[in-house]
Amino acid sequence: MLAALDVQEGSHVLEIGTGSGYSTALLGELIGPDGMVVSIDVDPPVTARARSLLSGKGYTNVRVTTGDGRFGWPSFAPYDRIVAWCSVDVIPPAWLRQSTTDTILVVPMRNTEQQWISRYHRSENGCVEKERFAGGFIPATAAPFHPWEHPGEKPD
């Protein structure tokens, strides 16, 4: 997915789904000192850990925050690259509003029957799918997604 994103030195990247921060660190290396990675995850302990790890390794070109990534992060927009590590059924409008013309988006997509990863190129006329890859991810949600937890069930 990072290869499909075609990150260049100096790129301004929006990453949806920070996870461990590993891909954030890779992006930080790819963009160099003149670029910026803005990473959002919905899970506060996940973002706190990633922020600490990235800061401890000296990454000054990344910002990590907790929030609903479907709304992007407008205060650091516009972005020329957007990558998501969670799936959506349509590209969230905020991602398009916060992107530049010629932005490349690499986004896991889903419908009721299938999941795939698409590489889009945003032009003045909208987004055009350029490539499609096999794969799937957890859905983008407003709250942390912990499939191993069952609400209302008491732990043993």
Residue frames relative to the residue before (quaternion, step in Angstrom):
aa qw qx qy qz dx dy dz
M 1.0000 0.0000 0.0000 0.0000 0.00 0.00 0.00
L 0.6487 0.5076 -0.3305 0.4607 3.58 0.99 -0.74
A 0.6101 0.5291 -0.3528 0.4725 3.59 1.06 -0.65
A 0.6605 0.5031 -0.3026 0.4681 3.61 0.96 -0.85
L 0.6169 0.5648 -0.3376 0.4319 3.59 1.14 -0.63
D 0.1932 -0.8326 0.4997 0.1404 3.59 1.25 -0.45
V 0.1014 0.8205 -0.5488 0.1236 3.56 0.83 1.06
Q 0.1729 -0.7759 0.6028 0.0682 3.54 -0.97 0.95
E 0.6120 -0.5115 0.4293 0.4238 3.54 -1.21 0.38
G 0.7796 0.2875 -0.2440 0.5000 3.56 -0.88 0.99
S 0.4347 0.7084 -0.4586 0.3143 3.62 1.26 -0.04
H 0.2821 -0.7026 0.6310 0.1692 3.52 -1.32 0.55
V 0.0444 -0.8599 0.5046 -0.0630 3.57 -0.16 1.37
L 0.1813 -0.7250 0.6545 0.1142 3.54 -1.11 0.84
E 0.0809 -0.7910 0.6064 0.0047 3.55 -0.72 1.14
I 0.1598 -0.7761 0.6059 0.0708 3.56 -0.76 1.08
G 0.7732 0.2245 -0.2200 0.5507 3.56 -0.52 1.24
T 0.1458 -0.8368 0.5256 0.0474 3.57 0.09 1.30
G 0.0991 -0.8192 0.5534 0.1133 3.56 0.95 -0.86
S 0.8347 -0.1613 0.1378 0.5083 3.58 -0.94 -0.89
G 0.5010 -0.6362 0.4340 0.3949 3.57 1.20 -0.46
Y 0.4307 0.7183 -0.4549 0.3025 3.59 1.27 -0.07
S 0.6991 0.4370 -0.2853 0.4889 3.60 0.80 -0.93
T 0.5821 0.5629 -0.3703 0.4552 3.59 1.13 -0.57
A 0.6543 0.5008 -0.3031 0.4787 3.58 0.99 -0.86
L 0.6341 0.5184 -0.3339 0.4666 3.59 0.96 -0.81
L 0.6519 0.5004 -0.3109 0.4775 3.57 0.94 -0.87
G 0.6262 0.5500 -0.3280 0.4446 3.57 1.02 -0.81
E 0.6460 0.4955 -0.3105 0.4906 3.57 1.08 -0.70
L 0.6768 0.5185 -0.2949 0.4314 3.59 0.91 -0.91
I 0.7181 0.4654 -0.2639 0.4450 3.60 0.94 -0.84
G 0.3456 -0.7608 0.4850 0.2579 3.57 1.19 -0.47
P 0.7493 -0.4417 0.2676 0.4146 3.57 -1.30 0.02
D 0.6920 0.4777 -0.2873 0.4587 3.61 1.14 -0.43
G 0.6266 0.5306 -0.3414 0.4574 3.60 1.27 -0.05
M 0.2407 -0.7472 0.5977 0.1629 3.54 -1.35 -0.06
V 0.1182 -0.7438 0.6531 0.0786 3.55 -1.06 0.85
V 0.0909 -0.7531 0.6508 0.0325 3.53 -0.92 1.01
S 0.0457 -0.8256 0.5611 -0.0369 3.55 -0.52 1.23
I 0.1024 -0.7995 0.5919 0.0080 3.56 -0.90 1.00
D 0.0529 0.7614 -0.6458 0.0213 3.54 -1.07 0.81
V 0.5000 -0.6906 0.4522 0.2619 3.54 -1.08 0.75
D 0.6760 0.5076 -0.2701 0.4609 3.59 1.25 -0.38
P 0.4015 -0.7654 0.4448 0.2347 3.65 -0.31 1.21
P 0.6749 0.4654 -0.3406 0.4604 3.68 0.79 -0.74
V 0.6127 0.5494 -0.3448 0.4516 3.59 1.08 -0.66
T 0.6996 0.4522 -0.2872 0.4729 3.59 0.83 -0.92
A 0.6184 0.5412 -0.3540 0.4466 3.61 1.00 -0.72
R 0.6710 0.4929 -0.2974 0.4672 3.58 0.90 -0.90
A 0.6722 0.4899 -0.3012 0.4663 3.60 0.86 -0.95
R 0.6351 0.5287 -0.3318 0.4550 3.59 0.94 -0.85
S 0.6626 0.5064 -0.2979 0.4645 3.58 0.93 -0.90
L 0.6707 0.4980 -0.2982 0.4617 3.60 0.89 -0.93
L 0.6867 0.4843 -0.2889 0.4587 3.58 0.86 -0.94
S 0.6472 0.5058 -0.3118 0.4775 3.57 1.00 -0.82
G 0.6547 0.5294 -0.2996 0.4488 3.56 1.00 -0.86
K 0.6990 0.4320 -0.2588 0.5078 3.58 1.18 -0.53
G 0.5888 -0.6441 0.3381 0.3523 3.57 1.28 0.20
Y 0.3996 0.7075 -0.4970 0.3045 3.60 1.15 0.38
T 0.0680 -0.8127 0.5787 -0.0052 3.55 -0.47 1.23
N 0.6561 0.5120 -0.2976 0.4679 3.57 1.30 -0.17
V 0.6479 0.4572 -0.3358 0.5083 3.61 1.20 0.49
R 0.1230 -0.7448 0.6516 0.0748 3.53 -1.22 0.65
V 0.0964 -0.7904 0.6045 0.0245 3.58 -0.87 0.98
T 0.0394 0.8013 -0.5948 0.0516 3.55 -0.88 0.94
T 0.4155 -0.6657 0.5589 0.2679 3.53 -1.35 0.33
G 0.4014 0.6995 -0.5257 0.2705 3.55 -0.87 0.93
D 0.6171 -0.5150 0.4417 0.3985 3.51 -1.37 0.01
G 0.3517 -0.7944 0.4642 0.1727 3.55 -0.22 1.30
R 0.5332 0.6305 -0.4162 0.3806 3.59 1.16 -0.37
F 0.6923 0.4463 -0.2689 0.4992 3.58 1.25 -0.39
G 0.4418 -0.7104 0.4468 0.3170 3.57 1.29 0.06
W 0.3852 -0.6654 0.5613 0.3064 3.53 -1.22 -0.61
P 0.2164 -0.8555 0.4562 0.1148 3.57 0.25 1.32
S 0.6160 0.5904 -0.3708 0.3668 3.62 1.00 -0.62
F 0.7383 0.3508 -0.2317 0.5274 3.63 1.19 -0.32
A 0.4285 0.7006 -0.4604 0.3371 3.60 1.29 0.12
P 0.6018 -0.0807 -0.7788 -0.1578 1.56 -2.39 0.75
Y 0.3625 -0.7150 0.5679 0.1866 3.53 -1.34 0.50
D 0.2660 -0.7609 0.5644 0.1783 3.57 -1.09 0.67
R 0.7414 0.1921 -0.1745 0.6189 3.57 1.34 0.04
I 0.0151 -0.7734 0.6337 -0.0030 3.56 -1.05 0.84
V 0.0105 0.7792 -0.6258 0.0337 3.55 -0.89 1.01
A 0.1312 -0.7825 0.6054 0.0629 3.56 -1.03 0.82
W 0.2170 -0.7577 0.6047 0.1147 3.53 -1.09 0.82
C 0.6466 0.3729 -0.3267 0.5798 3.54 1.20 0.74
S 0.4445 -0.7276 0.4606 0.2465 3.58 -1.08 0.60
V 0.1388 -0.7558 0.6362 0.0687 3.52 -1.29 0.60
D 0.4535 -0.6723 0.4989 0.3056 3.57 -1.21 0.36
V 0.7544 0.0624 -0.0778 0.6488 3.58 1.32 -0.34
I 0.5654 -0.5693 0.4570 0.3840 3.57 -1.18 0.48
P 0.4356 -0.7005 0.4883 0.2850 3.63 -0.67 1.00
P 0.5513 -0.6431 0.4193 0.3265 3.61 -0.88 0.92
A 0.6018 0.5751 -0.3642 0.4177 3.62 1.04 -0.70
W 0.6247 0.5375 -0.3510 0.4446 3.60 1.00 -0.73
L 0.6720 0.4823 -0.2997 0.4754 3.57 0.98 -0.79
R 0.6437 0.5200 -0.3235 0.4588 3.58 0.98 -0.81
Q 0.7413 0.4145 -0.2167 0.4814 3.58 1.05 -0.76
S 0.6217 0.5310 -0.3470 0.4596 3.58 1.25 0.20
T 0.4675 -0.6501 0.5225 0.2929 3.51 -1.32 0.38
T 0.5770 -0.4826 0.4789 0.4526 3.54 -1.29 0.09
D 0.7754 0.2747 -0.2687 0.5010 3.56 -1.00 0.92
T 0.3693 0.7122 -0.5076 0.3143 3.61 1.20 0.32
I 0.2390 -0.7146 0.6352 0.1697 3.53 -1.20 0.65
L 0.0948 -0.7784 0.6201 0.0240 3.55 -0.91 1.00
V 0.0730 -0.7535 0.6520 0.0420 3.58 -0.97 0.89
V 0.0858 0.8386 -0.5095 0.1725 3.50 -0.26 1.37
P 0.3699 -0.6848 0.5770 0.2474 3.58 -0.91 0.88
M 0.1345 -0.7950 0.5904 0.0373 3.57 -0.82 1.05
R 0.0564 -0.7918 0.6075 0.0302 3.53 -1.25 0.44
N 0.0438 -0.7182 0.6864 0.1056 3.48 -1.36 0.37
T 0.7624 -0.3928 0.2233 0.4632 3.59 -1.16 -0.08
E 0.7785 0.3519 -0.1737 0.4898 3.59 1.12 -0.52
Q 0.8164 0.2112 -0.0716 0.5327 3.60 1.08 -0.57
Q 0.1361 -0.7337 0.6536 0.1264 3.51 -1.41 0.31
W 0.0966 0.7781 -0.6149 0.0849 3.56 -1.08 0.72
I 0.3599 -0.6919 0.5717 0.2548 3.58 -1.29 0.15
S 0.1223 -0.8056 0.5784 0.0385 3.56 -0.84 1.01
R 0.2263 -0.7097 0.6487 0.1558 3.49 -1.26 0.65
Y 0.0860 -0.8071 0.5841 -0.0042 3.53 -0.63 1.20
H 0.1888 -0.7175 0.6534 0.1502 3.51 -1.29 0.49
R 0.2586 -0.7744 0.5594 0.1432 3.57 -0.72 1.06
S 0.0698 -0.7750 0.6279 0.0183 3.52 -0.81 1.05
E 0.7168 -0.4062 0.3135 0.4721 3.58 -1.25 -0.13
N 0.7061 0.4603 -0.2570 0.4728 3.60 1.17 -0.50
G 0.7316 -0.3610 0.2372 0.5274 3.60 1.22 0.13
C 0.6326 -0.5131 0.4090 0.4114 3.56 -1.24 -0.50
V 0.1265 -0.7684 0.6243 0.0612 3.52 -1.04 0.85
E 0.3797 -0.7131 0.5393 0.2375 3.55 -0.78 1.03
K 0.2040 -0.8010 0.5569 0.0817 3.56 -0.78 1.07
E 0.8001 0.0156 0.0306 0.5989 3.56 1.05 -0.79
R 0.1360 -0.7594 0.6302 0.0878 3.52 -1.29 0.45
F 0.0999 -0.7944 0.5990 0.0093 3.54 -0.91 1.03
A 0.5234 -0.5934 0.4972 0.3559 3.57 -1.22 0.42
G 0.4772 0.6643 -0.4971 0.2897 3.57 -1.11 0.66
G 0.0649 -0.7964 0.6004 0.0333 3.51 -1.28 0.32
F 0.1583 -0.7795 0.6037 0.0538 3.55 -1.24 0.58
I 0.6415 -0.4797 0.4017 0.4439 3.57 -1.29 0.14
P 0.5582 -0.6195 0.4198 0.3584 3.62 -1.10 0.52
A 0.5164 -0.5851 0.5205 0.3465 3.55 -1.25 0.50
T 0.0093 0.8098 -0.5840 0.0556 3.57 -0.79 1.02
A 0.5503 -0.6088 0.4647 0.3325 3.55 -1.30 0.30
A 0.7515 0.2669 -0.1573 0.5824 3.59 1.26 -0.35
P 0.6564 -0.5006 0.3587 0.4357 3.60 -1.14 0.41
F 0.2874 -0.7499 0.5787 0.1421 3.55 -1.04 0.87
H 0.0840 0.7844 -0.6024 0.1219 3.55 -0.36 1.29
P 0.1933 -0.8385 0.4973 0.1103 3.60 0.15 1.24
W 0.6171 0.5554 -0.3443 0.4383 3.60 1.20 -0.32
E 0.6373 0.4975 -0.3284 0.4883 3.59 1.28 -0.23
H 0.1444 -0.7767 0.6095 0.0666 3.55 -1.01 0.83
P 0.3997 -0.7424 0.4818 0.2386 3.61 -0.36 1.22
G 0.8092 0.2747 -0.2147 0.4729 3.55 -1.01 0.83
E 0.6323 0.5120 -0.3353 0.4751 3.57 1.24 -0.25
K 0.3442 -0.7483 0.5317 0.1971 3.57 -0.85 0.98
P 0.5004 -0.6549 0.4702 0.3158 3.58 -0.99 0.81
D 0.5561 -0.6116 0.4447 0.3448 3.58 -1.17 0.55
